[in-house]
Amino acid sequence: MNLRRILLDVDKGLNRPTLTELAGSIEEVPGVDAVKITVTEMDMETMGTSIIVEGININYNYLVKLIEDMGCAIHSIDEVMTGKHIIK
């Protein structure tokens, strides 16, 4: 399957990893060309984020393992695009 785009609802610790650390690590996943992280909510200990990852043949299993190994929790997959191009 040629995973081209995925939108994840992810919670992370308030201070670690930082948004830039998380984005930089995700960018290193095989197949990833671009990463966008948007903060959706915050409380005293956690930060809710929306993470969009785009590329060609994104390694989904590697992506999920990396996010979880960084101490983040994936709550849901909110969008997935596969195929020869991204639908606008």
N, C-alpha and C positions, 0 to 999 in steps of 0.2 A: 504494500500500500504506500503510495506517495503522499505522506502527510505534509501538507503545505502550510497550514495555519491551525493553531489551537489557542483557545481562550480558556484560561484557568482561573478559578476563584481560590486564592491562596492566603492563609494567615501565616504571619511570621512574627517573631519576637520584635518588640518595639525598637531595640537597639542593634541586635545582631540576628542575621546578617544585615548589613546596611543595604539599601536599595541598589547602590552601585555595585557592591560585592555580588549580590544576587544576580543582577543583570549581566555582569561580566562573566560569571560562571555559566549562566544559561547560554550566553553567546558562544561558548566553547563546545556546546553539544554538537555532535556531528549532524550536519544538514541545516543548522540554524543560520539565517542571514540577518535577522532583525529581532529585537526584543523591545517591548514596551510594557512598563510597569506603572500602574496608576493606583494611588492610595484611595481606597473606597471608604474606609472607616478606621477609627483609632480608639483604643481605650487605654487603661493604665499599663497594661502589659503586652498587648498585641496590636498589630497593624493588619487590617484587611487589605488585600491587594487584588487587582485584576491584572493578569499577566497574559499578554498577547505575544505569541512566538510565531514567526514566519520563516519559511525557507523551502528547501526541496529535500524530500526524503528525511524529514526530521526523525531522529532516533527517539521515539516516544518513551521506551523503557529507560533509556539513559537519562532523559529529561526528568522523568518522575523520580528516579532514584536520586539524582543530583539535588533536586528541590527538597526531598525528604531528608537526605543526608545533611543538608544545611540547616536542619531544624525547623523547616516549614511544614505546614499541613495543607494538603490539597483538599478543598471541600467539594469542588465539583468541576466538571468539564462543561463549559457553557457554550462552546462552539468548536466545530471541527471542520476543516476543509481538506479534501484530498483531490487528486487528479492532476491534469496537465497544467492548470492555471488557477489562480485565485479568483473567485467570483466577487465582483464589486457590489 
